[in-house]
Each structure stands twice: as C-alpha cells, then as structure tokens.
Amino acid sequence: MCPPHRPDKNAYVERYHRTYGQECLQVHRPSTFQEVREVTEAFLQHYNHERPHQGRSCGNVPPRVAFPTLPTLPALPERVDPDAWLGPLDQKVYLRHVGRDGCVDVDLATYYLGPQMAGWSVLLQVQAQSRQFAVWHQDQVVKLLPIKGLVGQEMALDDYLQYILQEALAAPRRSSARRGRQSPTADSLGRGSLISSFIRQLSQALALSGASVGTLLSLCWTKTRETRNHLLHEQSLCQIAPSCSSHPAFFSLPSQLFPVLPQPFR
C-alpha cells in the first residue's frame, strides 16, 4: 500500500485516473451513480479492447489485443496469519532513549523498562520467533519485552478482511496521533512498508475473487482517502494486472480492488 500524498509510488493507477477522468468522466459528465456505472463499464471495454496503449508491454495496441490470455490466478487462502509482517523485521534494531519515567515508545505503544534505566540509550532488537523486543544496553540484553499490538493467531479469510477493514478505518486517527507524538518509529520502520508488502501479496492473491470481498475493501479505500472525488474512486480505482499477471496494462472493475492501510506496532 502506498503512503498518502505519494502518487509517484502508484504511478500506473494514477496515470489511469487521469485517462479515465479526461476521456470518460469529463466527456460524458454523468450525473447519477447509475450513469457513472454505465459509462465506466463502456470505457473499460474501450480501454482494454479498442484504445491503443502506449505501455512498453503493449506496443501501442489495446491491452487485450497484446495479451488475449491472462495467467491463472492463485487460489484464495482459507486462513491468514495477520502477524506475518513481523518476519522480515527479524533481528532489526531500533534506537530509543529511555525517558524519566523509565519508558520508551515504539510507534504508539509504550514499553516500561524501569526507573533504573532512565536516561539510557538502548537498542530494541526484534525477535520475530518469540515475538519480543530484546533490549540491549552496553553489549548485553537487559530485558525482553513482548511486542504489543499483535493478533497472536491465524484468522479465517473473512475475519481477516473484517480486521483489515477496521485497521483502514482507524488509520487516520493513528496517523494524527503519531504526528502529535512525533514518534520516530514510523520513519524507522518505513511507515509500514513491510506490513504493506505482506498484505499486498495477499491482496494480489485475492484479486478478481468476487464482488462481496471487493465491496468490503473498496470501502476501506473510500473511507481512508477523503481527498478524491467519491464517484471517481468508486468507479475508477482498480487492480492493475502486474500485481497479478505481470502485464501492466489491464484494469478490472472496482469490485476487484483490495487497498489496505496496515500499521506497524499499533
């Protein structure tokens, strides 16, 4: 998932938004939601089957002409480990200064080390297998702290989708709190890029799976990005094929979009 206000990290979709706006919405100017659906479906047919595409992989021919057959998508997982993002962080260390109250902050969570450590500079090393922080000071481990904010068990796919929906709806509040506290962890952890990478891989496996799942996660996107036109988002945000098929020209219907906004160490 791309961070807010960084369209350069979502270039293919952003470029499609411009094309969709200029060649569809601004031409037909739909006035109702039903009209938006109708002109969008017609535009998708035109975009994929008739309109020349300048992408390198298409060679200035329509996407479905360049690639008439798409690869088979992987099957949906029955269960998901919502804490799998922790694996890539294993053994990484984060510098913290212990406050006068004997605590350190990691993202929005506070960890108590004890008043005897007040004023110390410590390193928190991620122990993914045990799901702990090893607290280092002067070349020795002085404490082990369970990592907060983990789910702790696998979840059924439907439960996981509900979970990431709630995470997406809570993202603006957490972002505001993070800015207020000026936590360095959001930057040091890459603002959730590793967690996003894990959930993006799941999202790719889920793409094209059906309208019920897509509707749920389309709501995530609409609720957490409030600066875009509602009709544009409901109809134009779409899953690009490279995330599922390596062909960067295809766009599917909004029911196949799976945006999420996960947060590191809630």
Order of alpha helices (4+ residues) and beta strands (2+ residues): alpha-alpha-alpha-beta-beta-beta-beta-beta-beta-beta-beta-alpha-alpha-alpha-alpha-alpha
